[in-house]
Amino acid sequence: MNQLRRPIEFVKDRLGFETLIKPLDHNAPPETTEGKSQWAYIFGFGILFSFLLQITTGIVLATNYVPSPESAYESVEFITYEVRFGDTIRAMHWIGASAMVILVLIHAMRVFLTASYKYPREFNWISGVVLLYLTFGMALSGQLLRWDQDGVWTVMVAANFAGRVPFVGEHIAQFVLAGETVSGSTLTQTYALHVFILPIAMVLLIGLHLFLVTYHGISELPKAGKPVNPETYKQEYEEYVEKHQRPYWPQGIWNELFFGGLVVTIIVSLAFFLGPRDLAASPDLTDLDSQPQPDWFIVWYYALISIKPHGYEEVFLVYLPLGFFLFLLILPLIAGKGERHPSKRPFAILGLSVVAGLFIMLTVVGLRAPWVPDYETEPLQAEQLGTQDERILEGARVFHERGCQYCHQVHREGGEWGPDLTEVSTRMGSEQIAVRIVQGIGNMPAYQDILTTEEVDLLVEFLNEVDELGPRADE
């Protein structure tokens, strides 16, 4: 035993191992190391392990990826089909991104539910919020690096709405695209962001976050009727953990290491069974019939496009998300003291329930993809309309060929981007319909330079009569 101890002491003395683990060698609230409650504290290490897996698989992928518009798509195909275990590495990177997003969201909800953002852990929360958005930034930039139709068009849509941010929107959009539109510069800039800038920023913030956790101590579970008082909290916390004498090392850390290993095991297993996300077609910006499908963790935002009221695009797509981000940042500064227990914070719990419900609802709506035009819709036939009137049938043909039917339904045929036009004549007169077609509104483009006067007249006649033709939309 003495012979084994000597090399251990040698390593400890030379490498300073005891100094490295000293921040972990402290007393912690008993709920973090024993009982069922200890499992509420494990998500942070799950995020850390997911991030380390992303770094590892990202390095492997980068050795074969070519960040140029001429070769990026082919290099992803090469990784997937030619490199040994390349498809599994891609799958691990893709599934790992989803796992990291899920764990970050769960961790944020746990911290919010227990109000662990209150004094003295305000900057723990702020650094965590920034890490949350950096995680989404990594996920979004990773989509573009696939350099397929989904990735390219997703970033184009994101840049379009970033351009609506007041005052600085145009500059943000140009920064996202590295110019006026997607090009080779967009790819190389996004590659630099995804591979270097964002990971370095996340490493620094994770380091700061872990330092703050060890500096302030792990937050204890809240107790009803025991509010946070900045004048007495630190002393009360120290007395509480000292009284129970539950060292975080090694019991607490082993729980988190176990969970982190479990997360990695699940990701690797799913990668073997599911494989990577299928590549869409190679990017073609002239293909207006493209139907991009963003990854699930940002599809909620694109779903807003399909349900927003006309005239309120900026409110729903810019001001609300931006306001929510700013609210999260200042939350601990405006609510840094007081009750922490959920039973004493009913409005906070209601707000969290509403946000979580909206996120789930919008994700489901977005996955149904009504926010993209339906380019596969079939033109309305005489049998469906129940008429042989040549001008009405010609109007139906223009309605389809000029793309109106891609975004609007008539008798349940067509896209869901815009409003159903089956009964539009009951809401608008002929002149109003013509003006709307020619001038456009909101996300609907103006067609004055696209349609001839005769085509506009045919569309107006068709829309005026369609309510009386075919099956009723409410039957």
WOPEZI-V213575 format. One record per residue. N is the residue number from 0. RES is the residue in one small letter. D_CENTER is the distance of its C-alpha to the mean C-alpha in whole Angstrom. Layout:
# WOPEZI-V213575
((N,RES,D_CENTER) (N,RES,D_CENTER))
This chain:
# WOPEZI-V213575
((0,m,54) (1,n,55) (2,q,54) (3,l,51) (4,r,50) (5,r,52) (6,p,49) (7,i,46) (8,e,48) (9,f,48) (10,v,44) (11,k,43) (12,d,46) (13,r,45) (14,l,41) (15,g,41) (16,f,39) (17,e,40) (18,t,38) (19,l,35) (20,i,35) (21,k,37) (22,p,34) (23,l,33) (24,d,36) (25,h,36) (26,n,37) (27,a,34) (28,p,34) (29,p,35) (30,e,32) (31,t,30) (32,t,32) (33,e,34) (34,g,34) (35,k,31) (36,s,29) (37,q,28) (38,w,26) (39,a,23) (40,y,24) (41,i,22) (42,f,19) (43,g,19) (44,f,21) (45,g,19) (46,i,16) (47,l,19) (48,f,20) (49,s,16) (50,f,16) (51,l,20) (52,l,19) (53,q,17) (54,i,19) (55,t,22) (56,t,21) (57,g,19) (58,i,23) (59,v,24) (60,l,22) (61,a,23) (62,t,27) (63,n,27) (64,y,24) (65,v,26) (66,p,23) (67,s,26) (68,p,25) (69,e,28) (70,s,27) (71,a,24) (72,y,23) (73,e,26) (74,s,26) (75,v,23) (76,e,25) (77,f,28) (78,i,25) (79,t,25) (80,y,28) (81,e,31) (82,v,30) (83,r,31) (84,f,28) (85,g,25) (86,d,24) (87,t,23) (88,i,22) (89,r,19) (90,a,18) (91,m,18) (92,h,16) (93,w,14) (94,i,14) (95,g,14) (96,a,10) (97,s,9) (98,a,12) (99,m,11) (100,v,8) (101,i,10) (102,l,13) (103,v,11) (104,l,10) (105,i,14) (106,h,15) (107,a,14) (108,m,16) (109,r,19) (110,v,19) (111,f,19) (112,l,21) (113,t,24) (114,a,24) (115,s,24) (116,y,23) (117,k,26) (118,y,29) (119,p,29) (120,r,26) (121,e,24) (122,f,23) (123,n,22) (124,w,19) (125,i,19) (126,s,18) (127,g,16) (128,v,14) (129,v,14) (130,l,13) (131,l,10) (132,y,9) (133,l,10) (134,t,8) (135,f,5) (136,g,8) (137,m,10) (138,a,7) (139,l,7) (140,s,11) (141,g,12) (142,q,11) (143,l,14) (144,l,16) (145,r,17) (146,w,19) (147,d,19) (148,q,18) (149,d,15) (150,g,14) (151,v,16) (152,w,16) (153,t,12) (154,v,13) (155,m,16) (156,v,14) (157,a,11) (158,a,15) (159,n,17) (160,f,15) (161,a,15) (162,g,18) (163,r,19) (164,v,18) (165,p,22) (166,f,24) (167,v,22) (168,g,20) (169,e,22) (170,h,22) (171,i,18) (172,a,18) (173,q,21) (174,f,19) (175,v,16) (176,l,19) (177,a,21) (178,g,24) (179,e,24) (180,t,22) (181,v,21) (182,s,23) (183,g,24) (184,s,24) (185,t,20) (186,l,20) (187,t,22) (188,q,20) (189,t,17) (190,y,19) (191,a,20) (192,l,17) (193,h,15) (194,v,19) (195,f,20) (196,i,19) (197,l,16) (198,p,17) (199,i,20) (200,a,18) (201,m,17) (202,v,20) (203,l,22) (204,l,19) (205,i,20) (206,g,23) (207,l,24) (208,h,22) (209,l,24) (210,f,27) (211,l,26) (212,v,26) (213,t,29) (214,y,31) (215,h,30) (216,g,30) (217,i,28) (218,s,28) (219,e,30) (220,l,29) (221,p,30) (222,k,33) (223,a,34) (224,g,37) (225,k,36) (226,p,34) (227,v,33) (228,n,36) (229,p,35) (230,e,39) (231,t,39) (232,y,36) (233,k,36) (234,q,40) (235,e,39) (236,y,36) (237,e,38) (238,e,41) (239,y,39) (240,v,38) (241,e,41) (242,k,43) (243,h,41) (244,q,41) (245,r,38) (246,p,37) (247,y,33) (248,w,35) (249,p,35) (250,q,34) (251,g,31) (252,i,30) (253,w,31) (254,n,29) (255,e,26) (256,l,27) (257,f,27) (258,f,24) (259,g,22) (260,g,25) (261,l,24) (262,v,20) (263,v,21) (264,t,24) (265,i,21) (266,i,19) (267,v,22) (268,s,24) (269,l,21) (270,a,21) (271,f,24) (272,f,24) (273,l,21) (274,g,21) (275,p,19) (276,r,17) (277,d,19) (278,l,19) (279,a,20) (280,a,23) (281,s,23) (282,p,22) (283,d,24) (284,l,24) (285,t,27) (286,d,26) (287,l,25) (288,d,25) (289,s,21) (290,q,19) (291,p,15) (292,q,13) (293,p,9) (294,d,8) (295,w,7) (296,f,4) (297,i,3) (298,v,7) (299,w,7) (300,y,8) (301,y,10) (302,a,12) (303,l,13) (304,i,15) (305,s,17) (306,i,18) (307,k,18) (308,p,22) (309,h,24) (310,g,25) (311,y,22) (312,e,19) (313,e,19) (314,v,19) (315,f,16) (316,l,14) (317,v,15) (318,y,17) (319,l,15) (320,p,12) (321,l,14) (322,g,16) (323,f,14) (324,f,13) (325,l,17) (326,f,18) (327,l,16) (328,l,18) (329,i,21) (330,l,21) (331,p,23) (332,l,25) (333,i,26) (334,a,26) (335,g,28) (336,k,30) (337,g,32) (338,e,31) (339,r,28) (340,h,29) (341,p,27) (342,s,30) (343,k,31) (344,r,27) (345,p,27) (346,f,25) (347,a,23) (348,i,22) (349,l,22) (350,g,19) (351,l,17) (352,s,18) (353,v,17) (354,v,14) (355,a,13) (356,g,15) (357,l,13) (358,f,10) (359,i,12) (360,m,14) (361,l,11) (362,t,10) (363,v,13) (364,v,14) (365,g,12) (366,l,13) (367,r,16) (368,a,16) (369,p,18) (370,w,16) (371,v,18) (372,p,22) (373,d,24) (374,y,26) (375,e,28) (376,t,29) (377,e,33) (378,p,35) (379,l,37) (380,q,41) (381,a,44) (382,e,44) (383,q,41) (384,l,42) (385,g,46) (386,t,47) (387,q,49) (388,d,49) (389,e,49) (390,r,47) (391,i,44) (392,l,44) (393,e,43) (394,g,41) (395,a,39) (396,r,39) (397,v,38) (398,f,35) (399,h,34) (400,e,35) (401,r,33) (402,g,30) (403,c,30) (404,q,30) (405,y,27) (406,c,25) (407,h,27) (408,q,29) (409,v,33) (410,h,34) (411,r,31) (412,e,31) (413,g,28) (414,g,25) (415,e,23) (416,w,21) (417,g,24) (418,p,26) (419,d,29) (420,l,32) (421,t,35) (422,e,36) (423,v,35) (424,s,39) (425,t,39) (426,r,37) (427,m,38) (428,g,41) (429,s,42) (430,e,42) (431,q,39) (432,i,37) (433,a,39) (434,v,38) (435,r,34) (436,i,34) (437,v,36) (438,q,34) (439,g,30) (440,i,28) (441,g,24) (442,n,23) (443,m,26) (444,p,28) (445,a,31) (446,y,34) (447,q,37) (448,d,37) (449,i,36) (450,l,38) (451,t,42) (452,t,44) (453,e,45) (454,e,41) (455,v,40) (456,d,43) (457,l,43) (458,l,39) (459,v,41) (460,e,43) (461,f,41) (462,l,39) (463,n,42) (464,e,43) (465,v,40) (466,d,40) (467,e,44) (468,l,43) (469,g,42) (470,p,40) (471,r,39) (472,a,35) (473,d,36) (474,e,38))
